[in-house]
Amino acid sequence: MTWRADILTLFPEMFPGPLGLSLAGRGLREGLWSLASHDIRDHAKDRHRSVDDTPFGGGAGMVLRPDVVDAASGAALAEAPARPVIYLTPRGRLLDQALVRELAAGPGLVLLCGRYEGVDQRVIEARGMLEVSIGDYVLSGGELAALTLLDACVRLLPGVMGAAESAAEESHGAEGLLEYPHYTRPAEWAGRAVPEVLLSGHHAAIAAWRRAEFRRGAGGRELRLLIGFELLQDIHVGTLSSVSLGGGGMAGNGPRAPARCFVPRP
């Protein structure tokens, strides 16, 4: 079955956008994955195609109506129902590579792109939507976040990238660490030389150097990733009997624990 993405948006013309280019675009044309964007306004109930209304309790902005969003979600799920519906929102779980791998391994997804002040909470709960954030900042809508999530997933689909080892060795790969530095010709540029070990042809030494570079960073993100990796190794060899990562459900809206964001899954 082809991995399928359906996008619920007020601006369907934004898709596929950059996903129609490069490796993702080639995969789309070759049928390695499929994409359909749906205008939420097609499910409006009135002749004005209204999709939003004022918030109960007052306040600025408008809220997407639950009946309209529910109808749009149901229509998108009709042909392939066994897929998660993801609502892109700053309130959601922070997107990480573990979640990307989980989504890419499934049959596909439905992405709801919010606008205005957001979506009525009742339809989020009724549809069991997974709330996901791509970072602690605010965009004008969920479309750019949807493109980001889709790009991360699609590149992991079989046949899209070509060389499977490229995905395994890159940042946040199988071990969850950041990637080592890269060098190419010329061997010396602007007075800066390529590390000699990379020119040696000694594969074991090169592998050891790259491994050391994985671990070299002592700054915030690198250190947290390394701690997560070492913790995972302890779990694998049985030196830890149990571990709490401070996580809740996938779509929890409470405080985010750093371990939940950075510790790779087995």
C-alpha positions in Angstrom: 0.0 0.0 0.0 1.3 3.5 -0.9 2.0 5.8 2.0 -0.7 8.4 1.7 -0.9 12.0 3.1 -4.1 14.1 3.1 -3.9 17.8 3.9 -6.9 19.7 5.4 -6.3 23.4 4.7 -7.8 26.7 3.7 -5.0 27.0 1.1 -4.8 23.7 -0.8 -2.8 25.4 -3.6 0.2 25.5 -1.2 0.7 21.8 -1.8 2.8 19.9 -2.9 5.0 23.1 -3.0 8.6 22.1 -2.4 7.6 18.5 -1.9 7.0 18.3 -5.6 10.7 18.8 -6.2 13.9 16.9 -5.6 13.8 13.3 -4.2 10.3 13.8 -2.6 8.9 15.0 -5.9 10.4 12.1 -7.8 9.0 9.7 -5.3 5.6 11.4 -5.6 5.7 11.1 -9.4 6.9 7.4 -9.2 4.0 6.5 -6.8 6.2 5.8 -3.8 3.9 8.1 -1.8 0.7 10.1 -2.6 -0.5 13.5 -1.6 -4.0 15.1 -1.7 -4.8 18.6 -0.4 -8.5 19.3 0.6 -10.1 22.7 1.0 -11.8 22.8 4.4 -14.3 25.3 2.9 -15.8 22.5 0.8 -17.4 21.2 4.0 -18.9 24.5 5.1 -22.7 24.5 5.8 -23.7 27.9 4.4 -23.6 29.7 1.0 -20.8 31.9 2.3 -18.6 28.9 2.9 -18.0 29.9 6.5 -15.6 27.8 8.4 -15.0 29.8 11.6 -16.8 31.7 14.3 -16.2 33.8 17.3 -14.8 32.1 20.5 -17.1 31.4 23.4 -16.0 33.5 26.4 -14.8 36.3 24.2 -11.4 37.2 23.0 -9.6 38.1 19.8 -9.7 36.2 16.6 -11.8 33.4 15.2 -12.0 29.6 15.8 -12.4 26.9 13.2 -15.8 25.2 13.7 -16.0 21.6 14.9 -18.7 20.5 12.5 -16.8 21.7 9.5 -13.5 20.3 10.6 -15.1 17.0 11.5 -16.7 16.7 8.1 -13.4 17.4 6.4 -11.6 14.9 8.5 -14.2 12.2 7.8 -14.0 12.7 4.1 -10.2 12.5 4.1 -10.3 9.3 6.2 -13.0 7.6 4.1 -10.7 5.9 1.6 -7.9 5.0 4.1 -9.3 5.1 7.6 -6.4 3.5 9.5 -4.3 6.7 9.7 -3.7 9.2 12.5 -5.2 12.7 12.2 -2.5 15.2 13.2 -3.4 18.7 14.2 -0.4 21.1 13.8 -0.4 23.4 16.8 2.1 25.1 19.2 0.3 23.3 22.0 1.3 19.8 20.7 4.1 17.3 21.2 7.4 18.5 19.9 8.2 16.8 16.6 11.3 14.7 16.9 12.9 12.0 14.8 11.4 9.2 16.9 7.9 10.4 16.0 8.9 10.9 12.3 10.1 7.3 12.1 6.9 6.1 13.7 4.7 8.0 11.3 6.8 7.0 8.2 6.4 3.3 9.2 2.6 3.6 9.2 0.1 3.7 6.3 0.2 7.6 6.1 -1.5 10.4 7.9 -4.1 13.2 7.7 -2.7 16.7 8.6 -5.0 19.4 9.8 -3.6 22.9 9.2 -4.9 25.4 11.7 -5.6 29.0 11.0 -6.9 32.0 13.0 -6.9 31.3 16.7 -7.1 27.5 16.3 -9.6 24.7 16.2 -12.5 23.9 18.5 -11.2 21.6 21.1 -14.2 19.3 20.9 -13.4 18.0 17.4 -9.7 17.5 18.4 -10.9 15.2 21.2 -13.7 13.5 19.3 -11.4 12.6 16.5 -8.5 11.6 18.8 -6.2 13.9 17.0 -2.5 13.9 17.7 -1.4 17.4 18.4 2.1 18.1 17.1 4.3 21.2 17.2 7.5 21.8 15.0 8.9 24.3 17.5 8.3 26.9 20.1 7.3 29.7 17.8 4.2 30.9 16.0 3.4 30.6 12.3 0.5 32.2 10.4 -0.9 28.7 9.8 -0.2 25.0 9.9 0.8 24.7 6.2 4.5 25.3 6.6 4.6 23.0 9.6 2.8 20.3 7.5 5.4 20.6 4.8 8.2 20.2 7.4 6.6 17.1 8.9 5.9 15.6 5.5 9.4 16.1 4.2 10.8 14.4 7.3 8.5 11.4 6.8 8.7 11.0 3.1 12.5 10.9 2.9 12.4 7.8 5.1 10.0 5.9 2.8 11.5 3.0 0.9 13.0 4.0 -2.4 12.7 7.8 -1.9 16.3 8.5 -0.8 18.0 5.7 -2.6 20.8 4.7 -0.3 19.4 3.4 3.0 22.7 4.0 4.8 22.3 7.8 4.2 19.3 7.8 6.5 21.0 5.6 9.0 24.2 7.7 9.4 22.7 11.2 9.3 21.7 13.4 12.3 19.1 11.8 14.5 19.6 8.5 12.7 19.4 5.0 14.2 21.3 6.1 17.4 19.7 9.5 17.7 22.9 11.5 17.7 24.0 14.4 15.6 25.9 13.7 12.4 29.7 14.0 12.0 31.2 16.9 9.9 31.6 16.4 6.1 34.5 17.3 3.8 35.0 17.1 0.0 37.5 18.4 -2.6 39.7 20.3 -2.5 41.7 18.7 0.2 43.0 22.1 1.3 40.9 25.3 1.0 41.6 28.8 2.3 44.4 27.4 4.5 42.1 24.8 6.0 43.0 21.1 5.5 40.7 18.1 5.6 41.5 15.9 8.7 44.3 13.5 7.7 42.4 10.4 8.9 39.8 10.9 6.2 42.5 10.8 3.5 44.2 7.7 5.0 41.9 5.0 3.4 41.9 3.3 6.8 38.2 2.4 7.2 38.4 1.5 10.9 40.2 4.7 11.8 37.7 6.7 9.8 34.8 5.0 11.5 36.5 5.7 14.9 37.0 9.4 14.0 33.4 9.7 13.0 32.2 8.0 16.2 34.3 10.5 18.2 32.8 13.4 16.3 29.3 12.1 17.2 30.3 12.5 20.8 32.5 15.6 20.6 29.9 18.3 21.2 29.5 19.4 24.8 26.9 22.0 24.1 23.2 21.7 25.1 21.6 19.7 22.3 24.6 17.4 21.7 25.0 16.7 25.4 21.4 15.9 25.9 21.4 13.6 22.8 24.6 11.9 24.1 23.1 11.3 27.5 20.0 9.8 25.9 22.2 7.5 23.7 24.3 6.4 26.7 21.2 5.7 28.7 19.8 3.6 25.9 23.0 1.6 25.8 22.7 0.9 29.5 19.1 -0.3 28.9 20.2 -2.6 26.1 23.0 -4.3 28.2 20.7 -4.6 31.2 22.6 -2.4 33.6 19.4 -0.4 34.3 16.3 -2.3 35.4 13.9 0.5 34.8 13.9 4.1 33.6 11.4 7.0 33.7 11.6 9.4 30.7 9.1 11.8 32.2 6.7 11.3 29.2 3.0 11.1 29.0 0.7 10.4 26.1 1.8 11.2 22.5 -0.3 14.3 22.4 0.1 15.5 25.9 -0.1 19.3 26.3 1.6 19.6 29.6 5.3 20.6 30.2 7.7 18.9 27.9 10.4 16.8 29.5 13.8 17.1 27.7 14.3 13.3 27.9 11.1 12.7 26.0 12.3 15.0 23.2 15.8 13.6 22.9 16.0 10.0 24.1 15.9 7.7 21.1 13.6 4.8 21.2 14.9 1.2 21.0 
